[in-house]
Amino acid sequence: MSADFKLLPVKGKKENEKEDIGSLLRLFQSEYFTISMLIYYLNKKFKNEGINSYLVNKLYGISNDDIDFYITQLWFISFFL
């Protein structure tokens, strides 16, 4: 008995990164994305600067009353990271 095996192409790193960015964008745009999650992802180091820019722009759409609780975390991120 001989078995024929078919080699499947392996996805490259660039394709996986595009999938990760797409899934992050879906998360960021979902209704379940909270301010605390936004702060968490701002604190992470991403290779793609567009992710951080998107999150900072998303902060501008949040009311000041909602952001007041997170002022110390935002200050820390802006000065020490």
C-alpha positions as CSV (number, residue, x, y, z in Angstrom):
1,M,0.0,0.0,0.0
2,S,1.3,3.4,-0.9
3,A,-0.1,6.6,0.4
4,D,0.1,9.8,-1.5
5,F,0.6,12.8,0.6
6,K,-0.2,16.3,-0.6
7,L,1.9,19.1,0.8
8,L,-0.1,22.1,1.8
9,P,1.4,25.5,1.6
10,V,2.3,27.0,5.0
11,K,1.1,30.4,5.6
12,G,3.8,33.0,5.9
13,K,4.3,35.3,8.8
14,K,2.9,38.3,7.0
15,E,-0.4,36.6,6.3
16,N,-0.7,35.7,10.0
17,E,0.0,39.3,11.0
18,K,-2.7,40.5,8.7
19,E,-5.1,38.1,10.3
20,D,-4.1,39.2,13.8
21,I,-4.6,42.9,12.8
22,G,-8.0,42.1,11.3
23,S,-9.1,40.3,14.4
24,L,-7.9,43.1,16.6
25,L,-9.8,45.6,14.5
26,R,-13.0,43.6,14.9
27,L,-12.4,43.5,18.7
28,F,-11.8,47.3,18.8
29,Q,-15.0,48.0,16.9
30,S,-17.2,45.6,18.8
31,E,-19.7,46.7,21.4
32,Y,-17.9,44.7,24.1
33,F,-14.7,46.7,23.8
34,T,-14.4,48.7,27.0
35,I,-12.2,51.6,28.1
36,S,-10.2,49.2,30.4
37,M,-9.5,47.0,27.4
38,L,-8.4,50.1,25.4
39,I,-6.0,51.0,28.2
40,Y,-4.6,47.4,28.2
41,Y,-4.0,47.4,24.5
42,L,-2.4,50.9,24.6
43,N,0.0,49.5,27.1
44,K,1.1,46.7,24.8
45,K,4.0,47.2,22.4
46,F,2.8,46.7,18.8
47,K,5.1,46.6,15.8
48,N,2.4,48.3,13.8
49,E,2.1,52.0,14.8
50,G,-1.3,52.2,13.2
51,I,-2.8,50.1,16.0
52,N,-1.7,52.6,18.7
53,S,-2.9,55.5,16.5
54,Y,-6.3,53.9,16.1
55,L,-6.6,53.4,19.9
56,V,-5.6,57.0,20.7
57,N,-8.1,58.3,18.1
58,K,-10.7,56.1,19.8
59,L,-10.0,57.9,23.1
60,Y,-11.1,61.2,21.5
61,G,-14.6,59.7,21.0
62,I,-15.0,58.8,24.7
63,S,-16.6,61.3,27.1
64,N,-14.5,63.0,29.8
65,D,-16.6,61.6,32.5
66,D,-15.9,58.0,31.4
67,I,-12.1,58.7,31.1
68,D,-11.7,60.4,34.5
69,F,-11.2,57.1,36.3
70,Y,-8.3,56.2,33.9
71,I,-6.4,59.4,34.0
72,T,-3.5,58.0,36.1
73,Q,-3.1,55.0,33.8
74,L,-3.1,57.2,30.7
75,W,-0.6,59.6,32.3
76,F,1.7,56.6,33.1
77,I,1.5,55.2,29.6
78,S,2.2,58.6,28.0
79,F,5.3,59.4,30.1
80,F,6.9,56.1,30.9
81,L,6.3,53.8,28.0
